[in-house]
Amino acid sequence: MTIKWVKVDSLVMRGEPFCYNTRLTVRQLLELRRNGNGVAQLLREQPELRPVGIAHAYRYASEHRELYAGFFDRAGSLLGPGFTDDEAAILPEEMRIPGIVIAAPKSTGRTRA
């Protein structure tokens, strides 16, 4: 059986896209991320979540930016901490999307000559 990690059902969560087997919407996960909650903290506080489910929620948001525009910075990355490289190592390769699933690289403020 293939799991659909993000579901949309008009009878569940008022039609808001939500994470499989949880009562958390994609929007709630994005709010937690924007407020500084990393993946480890999310998993600790929401034990029903799975890393791959979180990654799918982030990817869903990137594919539906019109619904989640306030959660992206000017460069197109999701705000807040994403997966670290170590956390992302367990994800399928196609889910390791820089700036969306994996934390965007920090700018050093330097320019190249």
C-alpha positions as CSV (number, residue, x, y, z in Angstrom):
1,M,0.0,0.0,0.0
2,T,1.3,3.4,-0.9
3,I,0.6,6.1,1.7
4,K,-0.6,9.5,0.6
5,W,1.2,11.6,3.2
6,V,-0.9,14.8,2.6
7,K,-4.6,14.4,2.3
8,V,-7.4,16.7,1.4
9,D,-10.9,15.8,2.5
10,S,-13.7,18.4,2.7
11,L,-15.1,16.5,5.7
12,V,-11.8,16.5,7.7
13,M,-10.1,19.6,9.1
14,R,-12.5,21.9,7.3
15,G,-11.0,20.8,4.0
16,E,-7.4,22.0,4.9
17,P,-4.7,19.7,3.6
18,F,-3.5,17.6,6.6
19,C,-0.8,15.1,7.3
20,Y,-1.7,11.4,7.1
21,N,-2.6,9.8,10.5
22,T,-2.5,13.2,12.3
23,R,-4.6,16.1,13.3
24,L,-2.0,18.5,11.9
25,T,-2.6,20.6,8.8
26,V,0.1,21.6,6.4
27,R,-0.5,25.2,7.5
28,Q,0.1,24.3,11.2
29,L,3.4,22.5,10.3
30,L,4.5,25.6,8.3
31,E,3.6,27.9,11.3
32,L,5.6,25.7,13.6
33,R,8.6,25.7,11.2
34,R,8.3,29.5,10.8
35,N,8.3,29.9,14.6
36,G,11.7,28.1,14.8
37,N,10.6,24.4,15.4
38,G,13.1,22.1,13.8
39,V,12.3,18.5,12.7
40,A,13.6,16.9,15.9
41,Q,11.4,19.2,18.0
42,L,8.4,18.5,15.8
43,L,8.9,14.7,16.1
44,R,9.4,15.0,19.9
45,E,6.2,17.1,20.4
46,Q,4.1,15.4,17.8
47,P,5.0,11.7,18.0
48,E,2.4,10.7,15.4
49,L,4.4,12.5,12.7
50,R,7.0,10.8,10.5
51,P,9.9,12.5,8.9
52,V,8.8,11.5,5.4
53,G,5.3,12.9,6.2
54,I,6.9,16.3,7.3
55,A,8.9,16.3,4.1
56,H,5.8,15.7,2.0
57,A,4.0,18.5,3.7
58,Y,6.8,20.9,2.9
59,R,6.8,19.8,-0.7
60,Y,3.0,20.1,-0.9
61,A,3.3,23.7,0.3
62,S,6.0,24.4,-2.4
63,E,3.7,22.9,-5.0
64,H,0.7,25.0,-3.8
65,R,2.5,28.4,-3.1
66,E,-0.7,30.3,-3.8
67,L,-2.1,28.8,-0.6
68,Y,1.0,29.3,1.5
69,A,2.7,32.4,0.1
70,G,3.3,33.9,3.5
71,F,5.6,31.0,4.5
72,F,8.2,31.6,1.7
73,D,11.0,34.2,1.7
74,R,11.9,36.3,-1.3
75,A,14.3,33.6,-2.6
76,G,11.6,31.0,-2.6
77,S,12.7,29.0,0.4
78,L,10.3,28.1,3.2
79,L,10.8,30.2,6.3
80,G,12.3,28.6,9.4
81,P,14.5,25.6,9.9
82,G,14.1,22.6,7.6
83,F,15.7,19.2,7.8
84,T,19.4,19.2,8.5
85,D,21.6,17.2,6.1
86,D,21.8,14.5,8.7
87,E,18.0,14.4,9.2
88,A,17.4,14.4,5.5
89,A,19.7,11.4,5.0
90,I,16.8,9.0,5.7
91,L,14.5,10.6,3.1
92,P,14.2,9.4,-0.5
93,E,16.5,11.4,-2.8
94,E,13.6,13.1,-4.6
95,M,12.4,14.5,-1.2
96,R,15.7,16.3,-0.4
97,I,14.7,19.6,-1.9
98,P,17.0,22.5,-0.8
99,G,15.2,25.4,0.7
100,I,12.0,23.5,0.9
101,V,12.6,20.3,2.8
102,I,16.3,20.7,3.6
103,A,17.2,24.0,5.3
104,A,18.3,26.7,2.9
105,P,22.0,27.4,3.1
106,K,22.8,30.4,5.3
107,S,24.1,33.4,3.5
108,T,27.6,34.5,4.6
109,G,27.0,38.1,3.4
110,R,30.1,37.9,1.3
111,T,30.2,38.4,-2.4
112,R,32.5,36.7,-4.8
113,A,35.0,38.8,-6.7
